[in-house]
Amino acid sequence: MEEEHGGTTAGVRRNEDIALDMMKFIAVTTGYGKAGSPGAGFQGETVSKAEDYARHLLDLYGQCLAAVQGKK
């Protein structure tokens, strides 16, 4: 088992891990970044919608990380 920080105790979490969990919670509970469910018919913009969703999630992660680190 690797330890990156010599004297850390078990249960200490990195800010990045906390921000990731926060982002997941917000995204799942609010549907953050999703533009509605695709319906029947032409769905030619699937790739751009997926890219937009990924961009939204990355933005949300940045906001969560800033909040965890105490930045405004």
C-alpha positions as CSV (number, residue, x, y, z in Angstrom):
1,M,0.0,0.0,0.0
2,E,1.5,3.4,-1.0
3,E,1.4,6.4,1.2
4,E,2.0,9.7,-0.4
5,H,2.1,11.7,2.8
6,G,4.3,10.2,5.5
7,G,2.3,11.1,8.6
8,T,-1.3,11.2,7.5
9,T,-3.9,9.3,9.3
10,A,-6.4,6.9,7.7
11,G,-9.6,8.7,6.8
12,V,-7.9,11.9,5.6
13,R,-9.2,12.8,2.1
14,R,-7.7,15.0,-0.5
15,N,-9.5,18.1,-1.6
16,E,-9.8,16.6,-5.1
17,D,-11.6,13.5,-3.9
18,I,-14.0,15.6,-1.8
19,A,-14.7,17.9,-4.8
20,L,-15.3,14.9,-7.0
21,D,-17.8,13.4,-4.6
22,M,-19.5,16.8,-4.3
23,M,-19.7,17.1,-8.1
24,K,-21.2,13.6,-8.5
25,F,-23.8,14.3,-5.8
26,I,-24.9,17.6,-7.3
27,A,-24.9,16.3,-10.9
28,V,-27.0,13.2,-10.0
29,T,-29.5,14.9,-7.7
30,T,-30.1,18.0,-9.9
31,G,-29.5,16.6,-13.4
32,Y,-26.8,19.4,-13.8
33,G,-25.8,19.9,-17.4
34,K,-28.3,17.5,-19.0
35,A,-30.4,19.0,-21.7
36,G,-33.3,16.6,-21.4
37,S,-33.8,13.0,-22.5
38,P,-33.5,12.2,-26.2
39,G,-36.8,11.3,-27.7
40,A,-37.9,9.5,-30.9
41,G,-36.8,10.9,-34.1
42,F,-33.6,12.4,-35.5
43,Q,-30.8,12.6,-33.0
44,G,-27.9,14.0,-35.0
45,E,-26.5,16.2,-32.2
46,T,-25.6,13.4,-29.8
47,V,-21.9,14.0,-29.9
48,S,-22.1,17.8,-29.3
49,K,-24.6,17.2,-26.5
50,A,-22.2,14.7,-24.9
51,E,-19.4,17.2,-25.2
52,D,-21.5,20.0,-23.7
53,Y,-22.4,17.7,-20.8
54,A,-18.8,16.9,-20.2
55,R,-17.9,20.6,-20.3
56,H,-20.7,21.3,-17.7
57,L,-19.4,18.6,-15.5
58,L,-15.8,19.8,-15.7
59,D,-17.0,23.3,-14.9
60,L,-19.0,22.0,-11.9
61,Y,-15.9,20.1,-10.7
62,G,-13.8,23.3,-10.8
63,Q,-16.5,25.1,-8.8
64,C,-16.6,22.3,-6.2
65,L,-12.8,22.1,-5.9
66,A,-12.7,25.9,-5.4
67,A,-15.4,25.6,-2.7
68,V,-13.5,22.8,-0.9
69,Q,-10.2,24.7,-1.0
70,G,-12.0,27.8,0.3
71,K,-11.6,30.0,-2.8
72,K,-14.2,32.4,-3.9
